[in-house]
Amino acid sequence: MNKLLLFTVLLCLLTVNIAVGQYVKLLDFEGTSNGSNPKGSLISDGTFLYGMTEFGGTNNIGTIFKIKPDGTEFVKLLDFDDITNGSNPWGSLISDGTFLYGMTTYGGKYGNGTIFKIMPDGTGYKTLLDFDDTFNGSTPGGSLFYDGTFLYGMTEWGGYIGFGTIFKIKPDGTEYVKLLDFEGALNGKNPRGSLIYDGTFLYGTTSQGGTLGWWGTIFKIMPDGTWYTKLLDFESNSNGSSPWGSLISDGTYLYGMTSEGGTNNLGTIFKIMPDGTGYVKLLDFEGLLNGKNPLGSLIYDGTFLFGMTAAGGTNDMGTIFKIMPDGTGYVKLLDLDQTKGSYPVGSLVSVESFLYGMTSEGGTNGKGTIFKLKGIIGLDEMIISNNLKIFPNPARDYITIESETTESNIIMINATGKVVYQQNTDNTKSAINTSALSNGIYLVMISGDGQLRYSKLIINR
């Protein structure tokens, strides 16, 4: 490989911005004592992380809990019991500085879910609303949003048409107002995420409905229920379909993900202007290399967007990734597995340079985990050396890579700078199938422990 070509490919690596993150498992959910199968996200008050599980607890229909960011001082705050306080929450908690607020997907007086509040120490629980299906909706799957006066939310089903609702309610449970009944083709149906607010409009997505019927929509609406505007109809292959998570904003664009659709029908990452113009598909998920089927939302640190996929990656159990807001610089930070946890249904939260999240399955008991990802290192902070061990080289259908670290990220790039292989590994020796690669010269890189080692590889059959 000549020096010019090597320099060009290394520049591509710098653009990709390879990173390595050290995974730490904080908790294995085990069922009765601490819950199981969380399908939401954590929140932080600066001292504790708070969350919910869909199952487990005394009645096996979910719990509310808190835990320190170092994994200590786990406390189960509430066991859901169905009729009295709801069951099986899917979304996340929010806080107004005094109370925690949330929703359950089922249970309550009518079996269609509840809105509740509870103190951070587990006292003061109160049901604010029992969803009754036709009038005020049923089975909420997302989280609430608080503007300082009202709590806003959506239900996936119910309402007069049966396709879900948008509502607001006071934090004391009074002044409930249904802002919108979803109708299907006209304005979407079955929202599964949460609303966000820019000070003027509320923005959200529906997982189905819209002009094309099944693929979902992006919309905005005023907090008083007026000025509903459909910003986008998802079209499956071209721009994605079935968004599960929520939108986020960087002050200019709205960003989100779809769980299906796109070129490979495995989901997309996109951005769009708040007026509905400027739609850009930033990424097509493709399975092994970058994950598939995201069932959560993105977060933004001012430089990168971070997220998770529920499946795909090396083990087909989900991934954690980052990507630039312009769609460049995609990096798979972690492949999830049975030990670390699998199939995350929710979003990450960033607290003091750590990323925290949950998986709905996997871990020691197969019931999900709480984890943090620390030490995300960019190339500019790495020691770079040309001493990677690869054999045989030249190769045909298989190669073996030897490394000095057990937590590492392997990337293979062809002569044009395209990433053709990527995986995270916990082993010092990795066997890779290269039978699908064409004859030619490749650059192989492995990062870990703050070091980046690279070497050329020749495929010659």
N, C-alpha and C positions, 0 to 999 in steps of 0.2 A: 504493500500500500504506500503510495507516495506521500510526502509530507503535506502537500497541498490538500489532497483528498482527506487525509487524517485530520488536518486542521478544520476543514469544512464540516466534517461529521462531528467533531468535538463542539463546534459552534452550535450544531443542531442539538447536541446534548444539553448545552447551556440553555438553549431556548426552551427545551422540554423541562428544564429545571428539576432534575431528578432529586428526590428527597427520600429520607428514611425516617420513619417514626417508630419510636419504641413503645410497644403495646404493654399495658399493665392491666390485668384483670382485677377489678376491685371487689366484685361479688359474683358468686354463682347463685342464681335463684334456685330454690329447692322445693317450693310448694307451700305447705301449710305455714311454716314459720315466717317466711318473708315474701311469699307471692311467687308467681310464675308467668312467663310469656308476656312481657311488657310490649305494648304496641303504641308507644308514644315517645316523647322526649323528656329529658331532664330539664329542670330550671334551677337557678342558683340564687341564694340571697346573700352571698358573700361568705357564709359560714357552712351551710348545708346545701346539698343537692336534694331536690324533691322530685318524686315521680310516682307513677301508678303502674300496676300490673293488671293485665286482663283477667288472669286466672290466679289460682292459689289463694292463700290465706285460709282462715278457719272454715269458710264456706265454699272455697274453691271458685269464687266469682270475682276475685280481684282484691287489691289492697292499695292503700296510699302509704308511702314510706319516705324517710329521709335518711341520708348517709353523708358522712364527711367526705370531702374530695380525696382523702387519702385511703378511703375504704373502711374506716373505722366508724364506730358509734352508729351502726344501723339501728333504726327504730321503725317499727311498723306502727303507723299512726292510726290506721283504720282498716277494719275488715268490712268489705261491702257485704250486705245481707239481703239484697234483692228488693223487697217491698219497701222497707223503711228508708234505705239510702241509695238504692240503685245497684247496678251490677255491670261488670265487664266493660270498664272504660277503655277507649281506644286513643283518645287524645292526650294532651298534656295539661298540667296545671298552669295557672298564672297567679300573680300576686299583686295586691294593691298596696303593699307595705305593711298591712296588718293581717289580712286574711288571704288564704289560698282559695282559688276558685277553680272549678272544673265541671265536667259533665260525664255522665255514664251513658253507655250506648243502650243498655237495657235496664230492666228493673224499674223501681218506683211504683207508684200507685197504679199506673195503667200498663206497666211492663214495657214502656217505650223509651225509657231513659229519664235522666234527671239533670238539673243544674244544682250545684251545691257549693257551700263554702265551709272552710274548716280552718282553725288556727294552726300555725306551724308546729305547735306542740301536740297536736292531735285533739285538742278540746274544741268546744264551740261549734260542732258540726251542725249545719242547718240545710235542709232541702229548700231551695229557692223556687223550684218549679218542677212539676211532674209533667213530662210531655204526654199528650193525650191523642196523638196521631193526627186527626183531621184538622183541628183548630190550630194547634201550635207546633205541629211537626212531630217526628219520631226518629229514634236511633241516630243521634248526633255522633259523628266519627272524628271531628276535629276538636279544636280548642277555642276558648273564648278570647276576645280582645276587649280591653278596657280603655275608654277615652277620658277617664276621670269623672264621668257622670254615669254613663251606661256601660253595661257589658253587652257585647255584640257576638253573635254566633250563627251557625247554620246547622240544619239537620239534613241528613242524607235522604230521608223519606218523610212521608206525611205531608200535611198541609191539604188544602182543598183539592189539589190535583193529584196528590200522592207522590210527587217527585222531589219533595224537600222544601225547606223554608229558609229565609233570613229573618233574624229577630234581634230585638234589643230588650234589656231588662235592667232595672236598678239593682245595685249590689245587695239591697235588703229584700229582694224578691218582688218588689212592687213595680207597677207601670210597665208590664210586659206589652210589647208592640210587635206584631208580625209585619215586617217591612216588605216581604216579597214571597209569593208562592211561585216556585219553579214550575214551568209548564212543558218543558221538553224542547221542541224545535225552536220556539221563539226565544227563550232565555236560558236554556240548559236544564239539566236535571241531575240529581244525586251528587251534591257537593260532598267531598270527603276531607277537604282541608279546612283551613281557617282564613279569616279575613285579615287584611292589613289596612292601615289608614295613613294617608299622606297629609292630613289636616283638612282636606276638603272632601275627598272621596274614599269610600271603602272599596277595596279590590279583592277579587277572589276568582276561583275556578270551579267548574263543575266537571265531574268525571264522565258524564254522558250528556246527551242532548245536543242542542245546536242545530243549525240548518241541515247538517248531514246526518243527524239522528243519533249516532252512537259514540262520537269521538270526544265530545266535551267542548267547553267554552272558557274564555277569559272574559270577565265583566268588571264594571265598576258601578257603584250606586251611592247616592248621598245618604248620610246617616239618618235622614228622616224618611227614607224609602223612595224618594223621588229621583228622577234623572238616571234611571237604569240605562246602561249602555253596554251592549255586547261588543267587546274589543276584538275578539277573534273566535272563529270556528275552527277547531282542530279538524284535520283532514286525514289523519292516520299516517300514510307513508310520507307525505311531504313535510309535515311539521309536528307529528306526534299525535298521541291520543291517550285518553284516560289519565289525566293528572290526579294524583292522590294527595300530594303535599300542598303547601301554600306558596304564594309568591313572596319574594323579598324585594327590597328596593335599595339602590345605591344613591338615590336622589335624582337620578336621570332615567335609568331603565328599571323595569321590572324583570326579575329573573325567576325561572321556575323549571320544573322537570315534568315529563310525562312518563307514565309507567309502561306504556306500550307505544306502538307506532314508530315513525322514523324509517330510515332506509332498511333496517334489519328487523323492524317490528319489536324491538327490545327496549324502546324508550329513548327520550331525547333530553338535552338541556337547551334552553332557549332564553332569549331576552326580547322585550317588546317595550315600546314607549307607552307611557300612561294614557295617551290619546288613541292607542291602537295601531299606530304606524311603527315602522322600523323593526318589524319582526325579523329576528336572525336565529337560525338554528345553530347553536354553538357546538353541539356534539351529537352524534348518533352512537348510542350504546351498542356494542357488538358481541358481548358475552365474555369470552375468555380474557381478552386483553384489558377491557375497561369496565366490566360489569354489565348488568342488565336489570331492568324492572325496578327502578327506584320508587320507594313507597314513603318518601319523606320530603323534606324541604332542604334548600341550600342555606348556608350561612356565609357571611362576607366579613373578612377581616380588614378591608380597605385595600388589599392587594389581590387576594385569591378568593374564589368561591370554593367552599368545602361541602361535601355531601357524602351520602352512602347509597349503595344499591342493595336491594334485597336479595339478589341472586347474581350469578355470573362470577367472574374472576377465576383464578386457577382451580378453586375447589367447588365452584358453582354454589357458594354459600354467602355471597355478598362481598362487597368491597368498600373501602374508604378512599376517597380521592380528593384532589384539588384541581382547579382549572382557572385560568385567567378570565376576566369578564369579556374579553374579545374572542374567547374560544381557543386560544393557544395555551401552551404550557400545561397540558393535561398530565397529571402524575397519579398513578395508583399508589397510595400510601400504604395500604394493607389489604391482603387477601384474608378474609375471615374463614374460619374453619370450625370443626366440631369442638375443639378445645377452647379456642378464644371466644366462641359464640358465633351464631349464624343467623341469617335471614333478619337483618334489622328492619323494623317497621317504625320509622321515626327519623329524627334529625339529630345532628350533633349540637353541642353547646360549647362555646369557648369561654374558659375561665382561667385567667392569668397564664396565658400561653399554652394551656393544655386543652385538648379536645376531649370531651366526655360524651359518651353515648351508651345505648343499650342494644342488645340483640334479643329477638323474640324467641330464639331457640338456641340449642347448643350449650356449651359449657359442661361442667362436670356432671350435672344432673339432667342435661338436655332441655332445661326449662328457661334458658336465657341467661344473660350476663349483664353486668355494668362494667364499663372499661374506661380507661383514659389512654390517650395517645400523646406521648411527650417526645421532646427532642427532635422536632422536625428540622432537618438541616438542609440548607441549600448548597449548591456546588461551590459558591463563593466562600463557604466556611469549611470545605473539605480539603484534605490532603490528597492530591491527585498523583497517581503513579501508574506506569506502564509495566505491571508485573503480575497480571492475572494468569493463573494456570488453567489452560484449556487443552484437553486431549480427547481423541486424536485430532491433529490439526496439520494438514488438511483433513476434513471430515466428510462423511457420507450421510448417514441417517441418524447418528446419535453423537452427542458430545458429553463430556463430563467436565464440570467446572469445580475447582477447589478454591475455597475461601478460608480466611482466618477468623471469620465472625459467623455466628449462628443466626443473627437477625439481619438479613440483607435483601436487597432489591436487585434483581437481574434484568438487564435490558439488552436487547440485540437490535442493531440498526443496520440497514443496508446502505449501499454506497450513495444513495440519493438522500439519505437522512431520514428515511421512514422507519418508525418503530415497527418491527415485525414480530417481536416477542417481548413479553414482560411478565414477571412473576415475583412475589415475595417468597422467601424461603426461611425456614428455621434450621437448616442443615448446613454444615461446612462443605459438603460435597453434594452437587446437584447434577442429575442426569437429564438431558434435554433432547427431545426428539426433533431432529432437523430435517426430516424426510420431506417436509412440505416446502422447504426453502430451495430456491433456484441456485444453480452454480454461480459462484461469485465471491466477492470479498465483503465481509461484515465486520462491524465493530461490536464487541461484547463488553459490557460494563457491569460491575457489581459494586454496590455502595453499602456501607455499613460501618458503624463505630466511627463516624466522622471521616472515613476514607473512601476514596473512589479509585478502583483499580480497573484498568481496561487493557484489552489486547485485540489484535485483529484475528479473524477466523476466516479460513478459506473452505468453501464447500466445493468439492470436486468429485463428481461421480464418473 
